[in-house]
């Protein structure tokens, strides 16, 4: 460009240009990395904020604890109540990172809509319809991330219906002071497959 004074460029000007050129790319990379880190922290906070903390199920005492890894992940837990019906939804999206976190948000939105707007009650129907919707969404994605899921439903807190699979269920009975392991021996049922 044109100099602000009439003096010709000298070796100091050229050294300044070289120094700026050498540092500009590392500075731009540092700014990009800070921005990405900031966005990942926001995504992680959103994911932690949407996990229900005060779950109260009739005739049950319950507590929740969710600790994510150092980044956004695909594990999730959700709770819904509509009238006398209560649902717990557990899942694990394949993979880590923003992609898995976005699928978690899709799943939570799908189940919330099916439970509260479409008024679907049965866990098997919820999983079937959620899978149908998720598959339509996945057709638009380059890298769909399937998941395992378990949908638990109760009306009275004494009887539960479960559909899907996700690890084992452990049920603590207060009167016996025992934890009972209820393995789910079926073939894992996933969504988005």
ABEGO torsion letter per residue (X at the ends): XBBABABBBBAAAAAAAAAAAAAAAAAAAAAAAAAAAAAAAAAAAAAAAABBABBBBBGBBBBBBBBBBABBBABBBBBBBBEABBBBBBBBBBEBEAAAAAAAAAAAAAAAAAAAAAGBABAAAAAAAAAAAAAAAAAABABBBBBBBBBBBBAAGABBBBBEBBEBBBBBBAAAGBBBBBBBABBBBBBGX
